[in-house]
Amino acid sequence: MHQTKRYDFVTAKKRWREICNDSSVYMPIYHKDWYWDACCSSADDWSVIVYEDENAVAGFPFLRFKKLCLWRIETPWAVSRGGPWIIYKTDHLSEDTKLALNEHIHQYIIDILPPFDHFFIKWSPDLQIGISFPANGFRLNTFCNHYLESISREDCYHSLSASRRLRVKKGEKDYQIEVNNIGVDAICDFFFRNFANENKLPLYQRSQMKQLLEALFATDALRAVCAYNNDELQAISLFLVDERSVYHQFCSHRRECKNGDSLIVYKEIEYTMSTGRKFDFEGSVLPGVAAFNQSFGAKQETVIALEKMSTKFCVFNKIKKLINP
């Protein structure tokens, strides 16, 4: 779509790994290099554009791949949000200076992006969109997300809807909760057995899930919360953990398990609030999931996805719709 400036992506990735390994720098789990490694078949699959000057350093990781003769830029399968993560080197920058710097960084990224036919990345809610991407033809799509933060344990309970409170109470009678007392293979067995029992097609392969879980356990970034009834596993939810947030990334339960998932989420919200973190429900796009999340008293926030399509991609889509209306 444009001529890419000559850019050393190898050196940029080395620099981004150094930044990610700096314990003094906060970075959401969805931007960390090891997480991207774990979500890709190879650590070489993804790239990153790094910007750095005396005021800030920023990184924009992305996955570029070819599918049906079309180049796509996206995030890997379990990277729910992306966008350029900006770290300011000083606390003395004015808001106007930050805004101008953000626009400069965004334009820098746009100029360096390799050619693509389709670009689609959901921005982290913490990031500013600005005007550079829209001014360069990127379309803004909006999605809803739900979260909870800064509430007491008592408020966790009182925030529940009446029906959700009843399910939690019933769950407390029927299930025992255990955290990180299960192995990777057992988790994968449970998830994919339930997929088969429900005749559902998984959106990811077992090998992908196993690779990600192994990396998460190795970095202490996973809470695998299980609900048991008479020592029989009934439900699992997998929560990602970084320094500031807990994310409800995956869940699965047996068909006959009615209240185990409600109890798991409620207990994890209690844990999250006790640590001072934000609880991110993740995956609130589906109406049924959104209703479930709202029943815990969750607040709503907007997630922006940036998208841009080439003429070639648009023509391909029109032909595809004609063939498969």
N, C-alpha and C positions, 0 to 999 in steps of 0.2 A: 504493500500500500504506500510505502515511501522508501526512500533510500536510507538505510541505516548508517549512522556514523560508524567509523571504525572504532571498535570497542574491545577491550581485553576482558572477556567474560571469565577467563580462568583466574586472573589476578583479582577480579572483583569478588569471586566466590571465596577465595582465600581470605580476603579482607573481611567479608561478611561472617565467615566462621570465627575469625578473631573477635569480632564485635559480639557475636552470639555467646562466646565463651567468657566474656567479661562479666563477672558476677556483680559488678556495680551498676550494670545497665539492665533496666526492666524491658522485657520484650514478651508479648503474648506468645503462648505456645504455638499458635498457628503461623508464626513468623520464624521460629527457631530452625536452624539448619538441620539439626538431628531429626526433627519431626518431618521435615521435607524429605530427608534421606529415607526415613521409614515408610513414607507414603508413596515412594517411587520404586520401580524395579531396580534402578541403579542410582547411586549418588550423582552420577553424571547426567541424569535425565533432566534435571531442572537447572535454571540459570538465575542470576540475580544482577540487577543494575544497582551499583553503589554510588552514592553522591557524598562528597565530603568537602567541607571548607572549615574556616575558623569558628563558625557558629553552630554547625550541625553536621551530623552524619545520618544518612538515610539509606535504606535498602528496599528494593522492590523485587522479591523473588517471584518467579513465574515458571510455568510448564508450557513448553512449545512443542507441539507434535503434529504430525501429518495424518489426516484421516480422509480417505476418499479424495485424494488429490487436493485437499484443502488444508492450509496451515491454521492451526488453532492455538490461542494463548488462553490458558485457564489455570486453575489451581489443581493439585492432585486430588484424588478421590476423597480423602478424609480431612482435607484442609478447607474448613468451612468458610473462612474469611481471609482476605489478603489485602493488597494495597501497599503503598509505600509507608514503611514504619520510620518515623523521623525521631531522632534523639538529639535534643539540643545540648550543646556543650556548656552553656551558661544559663543562669537563671535571670539574667538581667536584660533579656530581649523584650522589647515592647510587643504588644499584641499585633500592632501594625507591621512590625518587622517580621514577626513570625508568619503572618499571612503572606507577605511579599516573598519570604523565603520558601514557604510551601509552594507557591505558584511557580517559583523558579525551579524547584526540585521536580515538580510535576512535568513542566515543559522539558526539562532535561531528560526525564524518563521517556516521554513521548518521542523525543528526537532519536533516542537510542534503541527503542524497541525494534526487534527484527520484523521483517514483513510478516503479515498475517492476513487471513481471510475472515477469521472470526475471533473476537476478543470478548471474553465474559469472565469477570471476577467480581465477587461480592466484597465490598469494602468493609473493614472492621468499623463498628459504630464509633470507635474512638477517633477515627480519622476524618479530616476535613476533605470535602470533595473539591472545593474551589471552582475556578472557571476554566482552567487550562484544558482539562479533559473534555468538557462539553464544547468548548470553543474549537476543539480539534475533531469534532464529529462523533464523540462518544455519547451514547444515549444513557440516561439514568433510569433504571428500573428500581422500584421500591418494594421491599419485603418487610414483614413484621417479625420482630424477635421479642422474647419475654425474659425478664430477669427479676431478681430480688437482691436487695443489698441493705445493709445498715438497719436491720430489725432485730429485736430481741427474740429469745427462744419462745417467750409467751406470745409474742406477736406472730411468730411462725404458725402457731396453732390457731390463733384467732383470725388469721388471714385466710384460712381454709374456707371454701364454700361448705354449706351444710352437708351436701352429698359427699364431698371429698373427705370431710371430717369423719363421717360415718364409715367410709371405706378404710380410713386410717385406723380407726378404733377396731374394726373387724380384723384388719390386717395384724394388729398388735396381738390379738388373741390367737390367730392361726399360724403366724410365721415367726421364725427366728432369723435375725439379720446377722450376717457375717461379712467382714470387709477384708479383701485381699487374702482370703483363705482358699484360693482356687488357682489352678495352673492355667497356662495359656491353652494347652490342648483341650482341657475340659471346657473352657469358655467357648472355644471354636466348635466343639462337639455339640454343645447345648444350642448355640445360635443356629448352626446349619441343620441340626435335627428338627428344630422348630420351623425353619424355612421349608423343609421337606414336608412336615406334617400339615402345614398351612397351604401347601402348593404355591409358595411364593418364590419368585426368582430373585436370588440375592443380587444386590447392586455391586457387590465386590466378591472377590474370590477368597477362599479359605486361606491361601498362601499370603494374600495381601493383609488380611486381618491378623494372622499369626505374626507376620513381620512387624506390624505396627505395635501389637500388644507386647512383644518382646522388648521393643525399644522403650515403650512407656514404663514397663516394670523396671527396666534397667536404670531409668532416670528418675524413679520415684514420682512419676507424673501421672499415675493411674490409681484410681480407687475402684476396684471391682467389687460391687456391693451385691450380695446374694441373699435371696429369701428362701428359707427352707421350711418344709412342713414334714415333721417326723423324719428328719434327716434326708428328705428327698428334695432335690433342687427344683424350685418352682419358677424363679425369675432372677434375671441378672440385669443390672444397669452398670454401664461403664462411664465413669466420670474422669475427664481430663483435668489436671490440676497445674496451674502455674502460680506465680507469686501473688497474683491479685484476684484470680477468678477460678471457679470450678465450672466445668462445662459438661452438660448431660449429652454425651456424644452418641452412645449406642444403648439399646435396651432390647430385651427379649423375654418372653414368658410363656409358660405352657398354657394351652387353651383353657384348662380348668382353673387356672390361677386368676382369681377375680380381684384381689385387693393387694397382692404382693407388690406390684409396681407402685401403687399409691404410697404404701408404707416405706418403700425404698427411697423414693424421691423426697418424702417428708423428712426422713431421718437424715438424708444427705443435705437438705436445706438447713436443718438444725446444725449439722457439723460445719457447714460452710459459714453460717452466720457466727458461729463460735470462734472462727479463725479470722473474722474481719474481712473475708473475701466476698466477692460478688458471685451470686449463683446465676449462671447463664443456662436457660432451658435448652437453647440450641434446637433448630429444626421446627420453628413455629409456623412455617409456611402452610402446612396442611391444616385445614379447618379443624379436624378432629384432634390433632396434636395441639393446636392453639387453644382449643377449649379445655383440654386437659391441663395445660400450663396455667391458664387463667384461673382455674379452680383452686390454685395454691396462693392466690392473691398477687400474682405476678404483675409487674409493670410492663408496659409496652414501649418498645423503641423501634425506630426505623433503620433498616439496613439497606444501603444503596448498592446496587450491582451496576457496574459500568459495562456497556456492550457496544461493539462496533463491528459492522459487517462490510465486507467488500462487495462490489457488484457481482463478482463471480459467485460468492457465497449466496447472495440473494437469488440469482438466477438458478443456482443448484437447488435451493429450497423450493422455488416455484415449480420446477420440474418434478421434484420429489413429491409435492402435494398433488400434482396432476396424476402421477403414477399411483400414489397411495392416498386417495382423497379421505 
